[in-house]
């Protein structure tokens, strides 16, 4: 079973911050999931395109310069990180699932990963998105890095949806986990990951369907699971 610390296991610290990511690593995370938004040629680690929910700011990210966005409090005095800061913190310590949240993020990410100071092993990265065009762009730039297709709901035709995308996993909402759809995905040789799972009871139910991993806000979930497996 693979566990992803969702937005840095956001129950342990302000989501998508260096603090939360560090807390997840210290709690034994093997994978951390983060979100990136492209803005003024940089990649910010933040989930929403607006500021109210996760910072002390208000309005749309697109309306502000980077200097202002970096001055905001993302919780416990944390800044909204640049992706480079997260990569430097995590490389060699944990695997990283990067979700593309905005147009333009794929190209900037592909360029960033070519920089010499970024030494992430390709097998330690998974790039995912609901935006299938961004995924395809990233695939064309970095065909050696695995992709995950995010879906909210179920699909009438999985093969048609995938099209030219060569993904290694499909990520499903816990509200739309249909046994037949899970079986269809796995028949294509793809892993099935489910978001967002925060209880052992839900985890047990998903295991009976053969899912391969979950995204969780709680470090306790993978700790409890591992303790039970010993």
VOGU-3710 file (C-alpha; in Angstrom, 3 decimals, decimal comma):
1> xxxxxxxxxx> 0,000/0,000/0,000  1,379/3,385/-1,014  0,587/6,433/1,129  0,864/10,007/-0,129  1,055/12,788/2,469  -1,643/14,985/0,941  -0,391/18,585/0,620  2,256/17,578/3,151  -0,217/15,743/5,467  -2,130/18,938/6,071
11> xxxxxxxxxx> -3,543/17,881/9,435  0,041/18,061/10,746  0,754/21,605/9,558  -0,378/24,335/7,141  -0,898/22,636/3,786  1,729/22,886/1,056  4,245/24,600/3,352  7,814/23,585/4,094  6,770/23,011/7,701  4,017/20,547/6,788
21> xxxxxxxxxx> 6,287/18,709/4,363  9,026/18,420/6,981  6,489/17,138/9,508  5,350/14,477/7,037  8,924/13,364/6,417  9,629/13,192/10,143  6,467/11,090/10,539  7,829/8,534/8,099  6,220/9,559/4,820  7,544/7,805/1,722
31> xxxxxxxxxx> 5,623/10,055/-0,664  4,541/13,692/-0,328  1,933/15,266/-2,609  2,029/18,990/-3,370  0,271/21,395/-5,752  1,883/23,959/-8,035  0,553/27,105/-9,698  2,421/28,989/-12,433  2,712/32,731/-11,883  5,030/35,316/-13,433
41> xxxxxxxxxx> 7,478/32,675/-14,625  7,728/30,895/-11,266  6,028/27,904/-9,679  4,296/28,513/-6,357  3,377/25,607/-4,107  -0,269/26,319/-3,356  -3,540/24,544/-4,111  -6,050/27,290/-4,848  -5,950/30,034/-7,466  -7,241/32,372/-4,734
51> xxxxxxxxxx> -5,649/33,298/-1,421  -8,384/33,351/1,235  -8,447/29,707/2,293  -4,752/29,089/2,874  -3,189/32,510/3,523  -3,981/35,826/5,230  -4,392/37,403/1,800  -7,477/37,789/-0,375  -8,241/37,709/-4,068  -6,694/35,948/-7,034
61> xxxxxxxxxx> -3,021/34,986/-7,180  -2,912/36,329/-10,738  -3,640/39,854/-9,493  -0,531/40,209/-7,325  3,243/40,333/-7,788  5,394/37,560/-6,406  6,848/39,871/-3,763  3,406/40,387/-2,230  2,460/36,706/-2,429  5,691/35,744/-0,698
71> xxxxxxxxxx> 4,991/38,238/2,087  1,764/36,462/3,057  1,375/34,128/6,018  0,404/30,636/4,859  -0,006/29,501/8,476  2,336/29,419/11,476  4,359/32,182/9,856  5,142/30,054/6,800  5,566/31,535/3,323  3,965/30,211/0,191
81> xxxxxxxxxx> 6,987/28,212/-1,060  8,579/28,244/-4,453  8,800/24,753/-5,921  12,600/24,992/-5,895  12,492/25,270/-2,107  10,390/22,130/-1,812  12,667/20,226/-4,174  15,748/21,234/-2,196  14,061/20,203/1,066  12,843/16,834/-0,160
91> xxxxxxxxxx> 15,400/15,527/-2,661  17,035/12,351/-1,390  14,619/12,202/1,546  11,166/11,446/0,146  9,406/10,814/-3,164  7,273/13,596/-4,573  3,940/13,740/-6,381  3,560/17,158/-8,012  0,057/18,123/-9,118  -0,199/20,683/-11,918
101> xxxxxxxxxx> -2,940/23,141/-10,934  -2,722/25,825/-13,610  -2,029/26,333/-17,316  1,655/26,847/-17,994  2,839/24,815/-15,028  3,973/21,831/-17,107  6,480/23,774/-19,187  7,958/25,615/-16,206  8,289/22,357/-14,282  10,041/20,634/-17,188
111> xxxxxxxxxx> 12,572/23,477/-17,389  13,132/23,525/-13,638  13,847/19,786/-13,475  16,673/20,210/-15,996  18,631/22,514/-13,683  21,865/21,121/-12,277  21,044/21,953/-8,669  17,895/19,806/-8,844  19,008/16,223/-8,339  15,707/14,412/-7,938
121> xxxxxxxxxx> 15,846/10,839/-9,222  13,305/10,474/-12,012  11,761/7,384/-10,374  11,109/9,445/-7,232  8,737/11,784/-9,100  5,118/11,444/-10,159  3,417/14,289/-12,030  -0,390/14,423/-11,955  -3,212/16,716/-13,014  -6,890/17,059/-13,834
131> xxxxxxxxxx> -5,701/19,092/-16,839  -4,940/16,429/-19,401  -3,419/18,909/-21,849  -0,886/20,017/-19,250  -0,033/16,370/-18,610  0,480/15,762/-22,320  2,731/18,821/-22,569  4,812/17,560/-19,667  4,978/14,079/-21,194  6,357/15,564/-24,410
141> xxxxxxxxxx> 9,014/17,469/-22,452  9,947/14,753/-19,935  8,894/11,327/-21,239  11,021/9,561/-18,605  8,917/10,776/-15,639  5,757/8,927/-14,612  2,344/10,559/-14,931  -0,866/10,188/-12,935  -4,292/11,020/-14,370  -6,611/12,736/-11,875
151> xxxxxxxxxx> -10,335/12,055/-12,259  -13,362/13,240/-10,296  -16,167/10,847/-11,204  -16,092/7,819/-13,497  -15,458/7,570/-17,213  -17,485/6,048/-20,015  -14,351/5,203/-21,988  -10,999/5,044/-20,202  -8,962/4,367/-23,345  -10,506/7,310/-25,177
161> xxxxxxxxxx> -9,822/9,606/-22,228  -6,205/8,523/-22,005  -5,642/9,071/-25,717  -1,917/9,720/-26,264  -1,203/10,000/-22,551  1,078/7,291/-21,164  0,210/7,290/-17,492  1,282/4,882/-14,771  -1,650/5,559/-12,448  -5,199/6,852/-12,256
171> xxxxxxxxxx> -6,202/8,892/-9,194  -9,838/8,630/-8,110  -11,957/10,572/-5,639  -13,083/8,492/-2,667  -16,639/9,489/-3,615  -16,408/7,730/-6,978  -14,661/4,433/-6,318  -16,613/1,981/-8,431  -15,394/-1,654/-8,307  -15,937/-2,166/-12,027
181> xxxxxxxxxx> -14,038/0,991/-12,889  -11,168/0,024/-10,570  -11,004/-3,367/-12,289  -11,018/-1,693/-15,717  -8,118/0,563/-14,755  -6,090/-2,293/-13,324  -6,766/-4,391/-16,434  -4,851/-1,691/-18,335  -1,842/-2,339/-16,080  -2,268/0,963/-14,238
191> xxxxxxxxxx> -2,122/1,640/-10,498  -5,193/3,035/-8,741  -4,737/5,695/-6,052  -7,625/7,239/-4,113  -7,952/10,722/-2,601  -8,553/11,705/0,206  -8,635/8,890/2,785  -8,384/9,710/6,493  -9,741/6,645/8,308  -8,707/3,011/8,702
201> xxxxxxxxxx> -12,264/1,881/8,019  -12,235/3,546/4,599  -8,765/2,190/3,941  -9,945/-1,346/4,737  -12,884/-1,019/2,354  -10,651/0,234/-0,435  -8,154/-2,573/0,100  -10,839/-5,135/-0,680  -11,154/-3,485/-4,104  -7,442/-3,861/-4,778
211> xxxxxxxxxx> -6,488/-0,184/-4,782  -2,750/0,460/-4,719  -2,503/3,557/-2,542  -4,221/6,537/-0,950  -3,714/10,219/-0,370  -4,180/11,162/3,279  -4,148/14,317/5,392  -3,161/12,331/8,490  0,275/10,878/9,168  -1,424/8,672/11,753
221> xxxxxxxxxx> -3,047/6,688/8,951  0,140/5,244/7,506  1,613/4,850/10,986  -1,432/2,887/12,175  -1,441/0,799/9,003  2,234/-0,095/9,344  1,833/-0,937/13,027  -1,035/-3,278/12,161  1,030/-4,992/9,475  3,899/-5,786/11,862
//
